[in-house]
């Protein structure tokens, strides 16, 4: 599921360039195949990746296959969603959260900042 559609599969090796050096906001979803909550939230993540295409990069990182990055960010619960802007974590959601909650955070990331 994570490798389908508009979500970008991430690895420990690609995290720097795809996430930290991205010119646009990035949502990173840390997941594992054995996580029941991941399977429940995955369709919403895929739909949001499509809805925010061109505005936000949505990446998925399998913590079982790529343990270095989750360790660096202290990921202990799956799924964990980290919202990056300018290479820094700006917000996070942990566990099984409502699609509306994720949508609100993505909208906040894409809103033009007021000068």
Secondary structure, DSSP 8 states (H G I E B T S, - for coil): -TTSTT-EEE-TTTHIIIIIT-SSEEEEEEE-TT-HHHHHHHHHHHHHHHHTTTTEEEEEEETTT-HHHHHHTT--SSSEEEEEETTEEEEEEESS--HHHHHHHHHHHHS----
